[in-house]
Amino acid sequence: MTRVWQWNRPVTVREVLEDLQQERSIAYTTVMTVMDNLHQKGWVRREVDGRAYRYTAVSTRAAYSAALMNEAWAQSDNPASALVAFFGMMSSEQREALNDAIRVVGYKAAEPPAPPAEEAPTSPPASPPASTPASPPASTGTASETGAEEGASAPTGEGADGTGDTGR
């Protein structure tokens, strides 16, 4: 992929082979197999050019790197811990690049991004905020006068999902 990205044009197996052979000995069939695997995985597309294929990168190197990082992070059983470990491995240049990327995205690292307006929740929260003590609703009579058991709440006319459907 590095060669395909560097040249930024359609390349043949022969061109990649000749370039790689300047550094080490490698067989034509090895390069052909790798290029075919990249095509099967969707990283390059190919078109027939005479008796050969010309391969073109489908994605940028940055998008490829991002996909690899996302895949690795998604496989973690503790994503926050994985990020902490990853950030701990970063050089000062990498941390600076991370800060630049966060500025480009447009939010501070300590703040999660605000949800888009069309996806904002429309129903009230299921429980009161932690800083506000929950108070029972005002009652006009005792539990025995209203027919309610102590500790039980009266039906509100709304289902658990807030749709108004109580399932009855």
C-alpha positions in Angstrom: 0.0 0.0 0.0 2.9 2.3 0.7 4.0 2.3 -2.9 0.5 2.8 -4.2 0.0 5.8 -1.8 3.4 7.3 -2.7 2.9 7.2 -6.4 -0.7 8.4 -6.2 -1.6 6.9 -9.6 -2.6 3.5 -11.0 0.3 1.0 -10.7 1.0 -2.4 -12.0 2.4 -5.4 -10.1 5.5 -5.1 -12.3 6.1 -1.5 -11.2 5.7 -2.3 -7.5 7.9 -5.4 -8.0 10.7 -3.4 -9.6 10.6 -0.7 -6.9 10.6 -3.3 -4.1 13.5 -5.2 -5.7 15.7 -2.1 -5.3 15.6 -2.9 -1.5 15.3 -6.7 -1.4 14.8 -9.8 -3.4 11.1 -10.6 -3.9 9.1 -12.7 -6.3 6.6 -11.4 -8.8 4.0 -13.9 -7.5 4.4 -12.6 -4.0 3.6 -9.0 -5.0 0.8 -10.2 -7.2 -0.7 -12.1 -4.3 -0.5 -9.1 -2.0 -2.1 -6.8 -4.6 -4.9 -9.3 -5.1 -5.4 -9.6 -1.4 -5.6 -5.8 -1.1 -8.2 -5.8 -3.9 -10.2 -8.6 -2.2 -10.2 -6.6 1.0 -11.3 -3.4 -0.8 -8.2 -1.3 -0.2 -7.4 -1.0 -3.9 -9.5 -1.2 -7.0 -8.2 -2.6 -10.3 -8.8 -2.1 -13.9 -7.6 -4.2 -16.9 -4.7 -2.6 -18.8 -3.7 -5.0 -21.6 -2.8 -8.3 -20.0 -2.2 -6.7 -16.6 -4.2 -4.9 -13.9 -3.6 -1.3 -12.8 -4.3 -0.9 -9.1 -5.4 2.4 -7.4 -5.8 3.1 -3.7 -9.4 3.4 -2.6 -8.6 5.3 0.5 -6.0 7.6 1.8 -3.2 6.5 4.2 -4.8 8.6 7.0 -8.2 6.9 6.5 -6.5 3.5 6.6 -4.6 4.3 9.8 -7.8 5.6 11.4 -9.7 2.5 10.4 -7.0 0.3 12.0 -7.0 2.4 15.2 -10.8 2.2 15.4 -10.8 -1.5 14.8 -8.2 -2.1 17.6 -10.1 0.2 20.0 -13.4 -1.5 19.2 -12.0 -4.9 20.2 -11.0 -3.7 23.7 -13.1 -4.8 26.6 -12.2 -1.5 28.3 -12.0 1.3 25.7 -11.2 4.1 28.3 -8.3 2.0 29.7 -7.0 1.3 26.2 -7.0 5.0 25.4 -5.1 5.8 28.6 -2.5 3.2 27.7 -2.3 4.5 24.1 -1.9 8.1 25.2 0.8 7.0 27.7 2.8 5.6 24.8 2.7 8.8 22.7 5.7 10.9 22.1 5.5 14.7 22.7 5.1 15.2 18.9 2.2 12.7 18.8 0.5 14.4 21.7 0.9 17.7 19.9 -0.7 16.1 16.8 -3.5 14.8 18.9 -4.2 18.3 20.4 -4.1 19.7 16.8 -6.6 17.1 15.7 -8.9 17.8 18.6 -8.8 21.6 17.7 -9.7 20.7 14.1 -12.7 18.6 15.3 -13.8 21.6 17.4 -14.2 20.4 21.0 -12.0 20.2 24.1 -10.7 16.8 25.0 -12.4 16.9 28.4 -15.8 17.6 26.9 -17.7 15.1 24.8 -19.1 16.4 21.5 -22.6 17.9 21.7 -25.2 15.7 20.0 -26.6 17.1 16.7 -29.8 19.1 17.3 -32.0 16.6 15.4 -30.7 13.8 17.7 -31.2 15.6 21.0 -33.4 13.7 23.5 -37.0 14.8 23.5 -38.2 13.1 26.7 -37.4 14.1 30.2 -34.7 12.2 32.0 -35.8 9.0 33.7 -34.5 10.1 37.1 -33.7 13.4 38.7 -30.2 14.8 38.6 -27.9 13.5 41.3 -27.5 17.0 42.9 -31.2 17.4 43.3 -32.8 15.3 46.0 -35.9 13.4 44.8 -39.0 14.4 46.6 -42.2 12.4 46.6 -45.2 14.0 44.9 -47.6 16.0 47.0 -50.4 13.8 48.3 -53.9 14.9 49.3 -54.4 11.9 51.6 -52.7 9.0 53.3 -51.8 5.8 51.5 -54.8 4.0 53.1 -57.2 6.9 52.0 -56.0 6.9 48.4 -56.0 3.1 48.1 -52.2 3.0 47.3 -49.8 0.7 49.1 -47.0 2.3 50.9 -43.9 2.7 48.7 -45.9 2.1 45.5 -46.4 4.8 42.9 -49.6 5.6 41.1 -49.7 5.0 37.4 -48.8 8.1 35.3 -50.5 7.1 32.0 -47.1 6.7 30.4 -45.2 3.5 29.6 -41.6 2.9 30.5 -40.6 4.2 27.1 -42.4 7.5 27.5 -44.7 6.9 24.6 -47.9 6.9 26.6 -48.5 3.2 25.9 -48.8 1.5 29.2 -49.0 -2.0 27.6 -52.5 -2.5 28.9 
